[in-house]
């Protein structure tokens, strides 16, 4: 949908309709105001699957999944993304349609929510760095038959 600025619409009415009998500035402004009230750009969020919102805030939406919870009409939305300026920084979060009802009410609120979620992944200050895995010598292994759990970060 192309956005029509009020001044441009008024100028259009003035040039196209000024020859009509009884059409004056007051009627032109009333028609223009009514047009913008009815057809103005909406802040309604029809779906949380909005790659454009993630792109606006500096991320790429790489996965989106909707999960319906049994025995209720609630849905959970799962988002996976990576940062555009550093594709190695990936993140994910989930939103419940019922518990975050206010977040889904408008595009602006959802955009702010996504921006805050992504900001936590972009800011590495105060986080500990993941240490690379180093091999230990065989002599450090327990000799009593204990079970060892190895884990990668």
C-alpha beads as a LAMMPS data file, in Angstrom:
LAMMPS data file: protein, C-alpha beads

153 atoms
152 bonds

1 atom types
1 bond types

-500.0 500.0 xlo xhi
-500.0 500.0 ylo yhi
-500.0 500.0 zlo zhi

Masses

1 110.0

Atoms # bond

1 1 1 0.000 0.000 0.000
2 1 1 1.401 3.350 -0.970
3 1 1 1.161 6.040 1.688
4 1 1 -0.481 9.249 0.495
5 1 1 0.589 12.332 2.480
6 1 1 -2.348 14.573 3.489
7 1 1 -0.934 17.593 1.607
8 1 1 -0.605 15.576 -1.603
9 1 1 -4.164 14.284 -1.257
10 1 1 -5.481 17.827 -0.640
11 1 1 -3.574 19.075 -3.705
12 1 1 -5.075 16.240 -5.768
13 1 1 -8.604 17.091 -4.592
14 1 1 -8.015 20.768 -5.267
15 1 1 -6.839 20.227 -8.839
16 1 1 -9.337 17.499 -9.733
17 1 1 -12.455 18.597 -7.871
18 1 1 -12.168 22.363 -7.621
19 1 1 -14.471 22.790 -10.631
20 1 1 -17.386 20.996 -8.947
21 1 1 -20.181 23.156 -7.713
22 1 1 -20.273 23.510 -3.928
23 1 1 -16.824 21.973 -3.402
24 1 1 -14.797 24.284 -1.163
25 1 1 -11.738 24.045 1.105
26 1 1 -13.777 22.932 4.112
27 1 1 -15.360 20.014 2.240
28 1 1 -12.004 19.106 0.711
29 1 1 -10.387 18.900 4.175
30 1 1 -13.289 16.854 5.553
31 1 1 -13.017 14.359 2.692
32 1 1 -9.236 14.195 3.103
33 1 1 -9.508 13.654 6.883
34 1 1 -12.141 10.926 6.381
35 1 1 -9.905 9.219 3.794
36 1 1 -6.903 9.151 6.120
37 1 1 -8.956 7.942 9.078
38 1 1 -10.249 5.049 7.021
39 1 1 -7.193 4.100 4.968
40 1 1 -4.263 5.218 7.127
41 1 1 -1.425 2.761 7.630
42 1 1 -2.299 0.337 10.384
43 1 1 -0.167 -0.784 13.293
44 1 1 -2.013 -4.115 13.355
45 1 1 0.209 -7.195 13.422
46 1 1 -1.570 -9.871 11.362
47 1 1 1.116 -12.503 11.991
48 1 1 4.255 -12.788 14.125
49 1 1 6.042 -14.331 11.122
50 1 1 7.587 -11.041 10.021
51 1 1 11.075 -11.336 8.558
52 1 1 10.990 -7.620 7.798
53 1 1 10.780 -6.736 11.506
54 1 1 13.840 -8.854 12.312
55 1 1 15.694 -7.303 9.371
56 1 1 14.822 -3.775 10.588
57 1 1 16.406 -4.468 13.978
58 1 1 19.568 -6.090 12.613
59 1 1 18.796 -9.798 12.518
60 1 1 17.760 -12.489 10.084
61 1 1 14.820 -14.710 11.011
62 1 1 16.123 -18.147 10.082
63 1 1 13.420 -20.286 11.685
64 1 1 9.831 -19.864 12.771
65 1 1 7.587 -22.544 14.200
66 1 1 4.070 -22.416 15.589
67 1 1 3.190 -24.983 18.212
68 1 1 -0.388 -25.556 19.351
69 1 1 -0.795 -26.588 22.952
70 1 1 -3.144 -29.521 23.410
71 1 1 -6.459 -29.007 25.198
72 1 1 -6.295 -25.244 24.724
73 1 1 -6.460 -22.716 21.984
74 1 1 -3.080 -21.304 22.933
75 1 1 -0.214 -21.237 20.482
76 1 1 3.482 -20.859 21.134
77 1 1 5.666 -19.169 18.535
78 1 1 9.344 -20.158 18.339
79 1 1 11.813 -17.813 16.624
80 1 1 15.414 -18.517 15.636
81 1 1 17.673 -15.804 14.294
82 1 1 21.236 -14.673 13.707
83 1 1 22.667 -11.169 13.790
84 1 1 23.307 -9.542 10.437
85 1 1 26.559 -7.913 11.551
86 1 1 27.860 -11.158 13.085
87 1 1 26.213 -14.312 11.680
88 1 1 28.032 -16.446 14.276
89 1 1 25.823 -14.926 16.974
90 1 1 22.617 -16.905 16.902
91 1 1 19.692 -16.787 19.244
92 1 1 16.178 -17.956 19.793
93 1 1 13.165 -17.157 21.895
94 1 1 9.573 -18.298 22.249
95 1 1 6.366 -16.369 22.763
96 1 1 3.008 -17.629 23.889
97 1 1 0.072 -16.005 22.151
98 1 1 -1.967 -15.784 25.346
99 1 1 0.738 -14.766 27.796
100 1 1 2.172 -12.113 25.462
101 1 1 -1.138 -10.880 24.089
102 1 1 -0.135 -7.215 24.426
103 1 1 3.089 -7.835 22.493
104 1 1 1.128 -9.165 19.517
105 1 1 -1.411 -6.322 19.495
106 1 1 0.680 -4.006 17.346
107 1 1 3.646 -4.050 15.018
108 1 1 5.379 -1.361 17.088
109 1 1 5.142 -3.387 20.325
110 1 1 6.335 -6.558 18.626
111 1 1 9.218 -4.660 16.991
112 1 1 10.292 -3.270 20.378
113 1 1 10.098 -6.742 21.936
114 1 1 12.206 -8.285 19.151
115 1 1 14.688 -5.406 19.352
116 1 1 15.150 -6.013 23.099
117 1 1 15.565 -9.769 22.601
118 1 1 18.136 -9.286 19.854
119 1 1 20.032 -6.660 21.846
120 1 1 20.778 -9.249 24.533
121 1 1 22.505 -11.422 21.930
122 1 1 24.444 -8.578 20.359
123 1 1 25.873 -7.238 23.619
124 1 1 28.749 -9.452 24.676
125 1 1 29.984 -7.169 27.463
126 1 1 29.888 -8.859 30.839
127 1 1 29.570 -12.337 29.390
128 1 1 32.243 -14.909 29.960
129 1 1 33.950 -16.148 26.849
130 1 1 33.565 -19.816 26.054
131 1 1 36.898 -21.492 26.582
132 1 1 38.056 -23.780 23.816
133 1 1 38.155 -27.451 24.631
134 1 1 41.640 -28.604 25.482
135 1 1 42.830 -32.152 25.725
136 1 1 44.199 -33.318 29.029
137 1 1 46.897 -35.853 29.439
138 1 1 46.008 -39.477 30.033
139 1 1 47.598 -39.347 33.464
140 1 1 44.781 -37.089 34.728
141 1 1 42.084 -39.723 34.046
142 1 1 40.674 -41.444 37.126
143 1 1 42.099 -44.896 37.709
144 1 1 39.260 -46.217 39.875
145 1 1 36.761 -46.867 37.044
146 1 1 34.742 -43.685 37.663
147 1 1 32.427 -42.563 34.897
148 1 1 33.434 -39.301 33.241
149 1 1 30.937 -37.012 31.584
150 1 1 32.396 -34.985 28.765
151 1 1 30.505 -31.930 27.552
152 1 1 31.120 -29.304 24.944
153 1 1 29.984 -25.726 25.617

Bonds

1 1 1 2
2 1 2 3
3 1 3 4
4 1 4 5
5 1 5 6
6 1 6 7
7 1 7 8
8 1 8 9
9 1 9 10
10 1 10 11
11 1 11 12
12 1 12 13
13 1 13 14
14 1 14 15
15 1 15 16
16 1 16 17
17 1 17 18
18 1 18 19
19 1 19 20
20 1 20 21
21 1 21 22
22 1 22 23
23 1 23 24
24 1 24 25
25 1 25 26
26 1 26 27
27 1 27 28
28 1 28 29
29 1 29 30
30 1 30 31
31 1 31 32
32 1 32 33
33 1 33 34
34 1 34 35
35 1 35 36
36 1 36 37
37 1 37 38
38 1 38 39
39 1 39 40
40 1 40 41
41 1 41 42
42 1 42 43
43 1 43 44
44 1 44 45
45 1 45 46
46 1 46 47
47 1 47 48
48 1 48 49
49 1 49 50
50 1 50 51
51 1 51 52
52 1 52 53
53 1 53 54
54 1 54 55
55 1 55 56
56 1 56 57
57 1 57 58
58 1 58 59
59 1 59 60
60 1 60 61
61 1 61 62
62 1 62 63
63 1 63 64
64 1 64 65
65 1 65 66
66 1 66 67
67 1 67 68
68 1 68 69
69 1 69 70
70 1 70 71
71 1 71 72
72 1 72 73
73 1 73 74
74 1 74 75
75 1 75 76
76 1 76 77
77 1 77 78
78 1 78 79
79 1 79 80
80 1 80 81
81 1 81 82
82 1 82 83
83 1 83 84
84 1 84 85
85 1 85 86
86 1 86 87
87 1 87 88
88 1 88 89
89 1 89 90
90 1 90 91
91 1 91 92
92 1 92 93
93 1 93 94
94 1 94 95
95 1 95 96
96 1 96 97
97 1 97 98
98 1 98 99
99 1 99 100
100 1 100 101
101 1 101 102
102 1 102 103
103 1 103 104
104 1 104 105
105 1 105 106
106 1 106 107
107 1 107 108
108 1 108 109
109 1 109 110
110 1 110 111
111 1 111 112
112 1 112 113
113 1 113 114
114 1 114 115
115 1 115 116
116 1 116 117
117 1 117 118
118 1 118 119
119 1 119 120
120 1 120 121
121 1 121 122
122 1 122 123
123 1 123 124
124 1 124 125
125 1 125 126
126 1 126 127
127 1 127 128
128 1 128 129
129 1 129 130
130 1 130 131
131 1 131 132
132 1 132 133
133 1 133 134
134 1 134 135
135 1 135 136
136 1 136 137
137 1 137 138
138 1 138 139
139 1 139 140
140 1 140 141
141 1 141 142
142 1 142 143
143 1 143 144
144 1 144 145
145 1 145 146
146 1 146 147
147 1 147 148
148 1 148 149
149 1 149 150
150 1 150 151
151 1 151 152
152 1 152 153
